[in-house]
């Protein structure tokens, strides 16, 4: 009778430990709060473009209002390295970029050649400086 009792108690303890460890492992796999991807939509608004008629210098001229290009992004905040995927649709072309950001004074800063973007107060704002200069402003997408 004693070996049966030991076996039952041992099985109960083993099941309890397995359940406890499984719960700890499962809770460790959960993403941290605020790390869910955030979808943003908005504009890529060109305000100047390079004057192609000038060949020996770079001259920016005011961009005629051809309309704002549609832009959208997915921001994945993370404590170590926030990630931003940005798409800009203009005409039949869609360009895309991937940025790795850094936290700075409660904001997330994304920089790449030609781009400077800051995510704060639920909005992504910044500029593109290249053959065309543009303002960028994206806000959370409405479900």
C-alpha positions in Angstrom: 0.0 0.0 0.0 2.8 2.4 0.8 4.4 2.2 -2.8 1.0 3.1 -4.3 0.7 6.1 -2.0 4.2 7.3 -2.9 3.4 6.8 -6.6 0.2 8.8 -6.3 1.8 11.6 -4.3 4.8 11.7 -6.8 2.5 11.9 -9.8 0.5 14.7 -8.2 3.7 16.6 -7.4 5.0 16.0 -10.9 1.8 17.3 -12.5 1.8 20.3 -10.2 5.4 21.2 -11.1 4.8 20.7 -14.8 1.7 22.9 -14.7 3.5 25.6 -12.8 6.5 25.5 -15.1 4.3 25.5 -18.2 2.5 28.6 -16.9 5.8 30.4 -16.3 7.1 29.5 -19.8 3.8 30.6 -21.3 3.8 33.9 -19.5 7.4 34.5 -20.6 6.3 34.1 -24.3 3.7 36.8 -24.1 4.6 40.0 -25.8 5.3 43.0 -23.5 2.5 45.6 -23.2 2.6 48.2 -25.9 4.6 46.0 -28.3 1.6 45.2 -30.6 2.0 46.5 -34.2 0.3 49.9 -34.7 -1.0 50.7 -38.2 -0.7 54.3 -39.3 -2.1 56.2 -42.3 -1.6 59.7 -43.6 0.2 61.8 -46.1 3.6 62.2 -47.8 3.2 65.8 -49.0 5.8 67.0 -51.5 6.5 70.8 -51.2 9.7 71.1 -53.3 11.4 69.2 -56.1 14.7 69.4 -57.9 14.8 71.7 -60.9 15.9 69.4 -63.7 16.4 72.3 -66.1 19.4 73.5 -64.1 22.4 71.2 -64.9 25.3 72.7 -62.9 23.6 73.2 -59.6 20.9 71.7 -57.4 18.0 74.2 -57.3 14.8 73.3 -55.5 11.6 74.8 -56.8 8.1 74.9 -55.3 6.2 71.8 -56.1 2.9 72.4 -57.9 0.1 70.9 -55.9 -0.3 67.6 -57.7 -1.9 66.1 -54.6 -0.5 64.5 -51.6 0.8 60.9 -51.9 -0.9 58.3 -49.8 1.3 56.9 -47.1 0.9 54.1 -44.5 3.1 52.4 -42.0 3.3 49.7 -39.4 5.1 50.6 -36.2 6.2 47.8 -33.9 7.3 49.4 -30.7 9.8 47.5 -28.7 12.0 48.3 -25.7 15.2 47.5 -27.5 14.7 48.3 -31.1 11.4 49.8 -32.4 10.7 49.0 -36.1 8.9 51.0 -38.7 7.8 49.9 -42.1 6.8 52.8 -44.4 5.0 52.7 -47.8 4.3 55.7 -50.1 2.0 55.3 -53.1 2.4 57.9 -55.8 0.7 57.2 -59.1 1.3 53.6 -60.2 4.4 53.3 -58.0 4.7 52.3 -54.3 8.0 52.7 -52.5 8.8 51.1 -49.2 11.4 51.5 -46.4 12.2 49.7 -43.2 13.6 51.7 -40.2 15.0 50.8 -36.9 14.4 53.4 -34.3 15.7 54.5 -30.9 13.9 55.9 -27.9 14.8 59.4 -27.0 13.1 61.6 -24.4 9.8 59.7 -24.5 9.8 59.7 -28.3 10.9 57.2 -31.0 13.3 58.6 -33.6 13.7 56.9 -37.0 16.5 58.2 -39.2 17.9 57.1 -42.6 19.6 59.0 -45.4 16.9 61.4 -46.7 14.5 60.7 -43.8 14.0 62.1 -40.3 10.9 60.8 -38.5 9.7 61.1 -34.9 6.8 59.2 -33.3 5.3 60.9 -30.3 1.9 61.6 -28.9 0.4 58.9 -31.2 1.5 60.6 -34.4 4.5 60.0 -36.8 5.8 63.2 -38.2 8.9 64.0 -40.2 10.6 65.0 -43.5 12.0 63.4 -46.6 14.9 65.4 -48.2 16.0 64.1 -51.6 15.2 64.8 -55.2 11.9 65.8 -53.7 11.4 67.4 -50.3 8.2 66.3 -48.5 6.4 66.5 -45.1 5.2 63.2 -43.6 2.4 62.9 -41.1 0.8 59.6 -40.2 -1.8 58.9 -37.5 -3.3 55.7 -36.1 -5.6 54.0 -38.7 -9.3 53.9 -37.8 -10.6 50.4 -37.5 
